[in-house]
Amino acid sequence: MIFLTNLLGISQIDYIFIFDIFQYIALTSQNDISLKLYSEKCTQLLTDPEIRFAGIVDKDGKLVAGGFKAGLIPYEGDETRLHSFLEFVSKFSIRKEYDESLGPINYLAARRDKAVLVSFPFPISQILLLISAEPSVNIESLAKKAVKIFTHVN
């Protein structure tokens, strides 16, 4: 580092600052690419006529990719229900007490009168895929479709 700072004519503090900026830019670019890919995958899911919402939610509960199907008028309280389901799923997904004996959680599903809610935890990146679909949807077929679309993304 001393050789580089002498060669470039900058102080060690300036070198460290510049290095940190380049690391931040690299991480931000990688994150932007991941978010774009997640958005594309959510859009792919939304082509299914029974899916109303497909989104990626980060560990803080913030929607970072995807959303409601274009042109869809959400049911009254849809966003509130999704947020409540997300809170439940987040708490349940981080529990590891049965992972050793039963294996990790592949997905969680809740069938309601007006909608089916399914979540898929991505433990490595600490995000969730959250899907809301019509009550007539076959949950197992939906899960297989989501897994196929999101395979090799994480």
N, C-alpha and C positions, 0 to 999 in steps of 0.2 A: 504494500500500500504506500509506503514512504516513497518508493521509486516512482509510482504513478503520480503521487501528489507533486513531487519535484518536477517530473516530466510535464505535467499539465499546468504547473504553476499555481496550484490551489492548496489551501490548507487541508489538514486531515479532517477537520470538522466539515468543511465544504464538501469534501469527497464523500464522507459518511452521509451527509444530507442528500447529495445527488444520488448516491447508491440507494437510499431509502425511497426516493421519489421513483426511481426506475423499478424497484420492487413493487411499489404500490401500483404503478401503471400496469405492470405485468399481471398482478393479481386482479386488478379491475377488469382488464381485457379478458382474462380467462373467465371471470365471473359473468361478464356481459355475454360471452359466447355460450356459457352454460344456460343463462336465462333465455337466450334466443332459442336454443335447442329445446328447452322445457316448453316455451311458448308454442313452438311448432308442434310438439308432441300433444299438447293440450288441444290445439286447433284440430289436429288429426282425430282425437277422441270426439270432439264436438261435431264431427260429421255424422256420427251415429244419431239417428232421429230420436232415440230415447234418452240421450244425455242432455241435461240442461246446463250443467256447470262442470268444468274441469279446471282445476287450478293447483298451482304449487304454492305451498305455504311454508315460510321459514320457521325456525325454532322460536321466533318471537311472536308467531301468529299472524304475520304480515303476508298478504298475498303478493307474491313476487313474479308470477307468470300465470297466464290463462285468465279465465273468468267465465261469465255467463255466455251462452250461445248468442251470437249476433241476432238482433231482432226479437229476441225472446223477452217477454214481459215477465219479470220474476213475480212469483206469488208474494202476497203481502207477508213480510217477515222472513222471506227466503234468506236474506243475508244474515239476519239475527240467528236463524236456525243453523245455518252453516257455521257461524262463529261458535255457537254453543256446542255443536257436534265436534268442532275442531278442538275446543277446550277439553272435552271429554276424551277424545282420541289422543290428544297430546299427552295427557296424564296417563292413560292406559298404555300407550305405546312405549313409554319409557320404562315401564315396569318389566323387570327381567326375571321375576321369580319363577316362572315356568319355562323359561327358554332352554334350560339344560335338559329337562325331562320331556318337554313337548316340542321343542324347537322354537325359533323366533316367530313373531307375528308376521304373516304374509299380508293380510289385510283385515280390516274390521268393517262390518256392514251393519246397517240398521235399516229395516224396512218399516216405513211409516205409511199412513193412509194415503198421503199425497206425494210422497217421494221416497226414493231409496238413496241412502247416503253411504258411500264407501270411501275408506281411506287406506292408503298404502304408505307405510313408513319407509323412508330411505335412511337407514341408520347411519351410514357413513357420512353423508352430507347433512344430516339432521334436518331434513325437510319432509313434508308430507304431500302426496298427491291426494287431493280431495275431489270426489265426484258426486254430483247430485243427478239422479236420473228419474224417469217416470216410474210409478209403482209397478208397472207391468214388466219391467226389465228382469231378465234372468241374471241374477247376481253372479253366478259362477261363470257364465259366458262373458259378462262385463269384466270380471276380474281377469279372465284369460286374455281378453282383448287389451286391457290396460297393461298387463305384464308384457305381452308381445310388443306393443308400441314402445314401452319404456325400457325394454331389455337393452343392456349395454350403454345406457345413458349415464348411470350413476358411477 
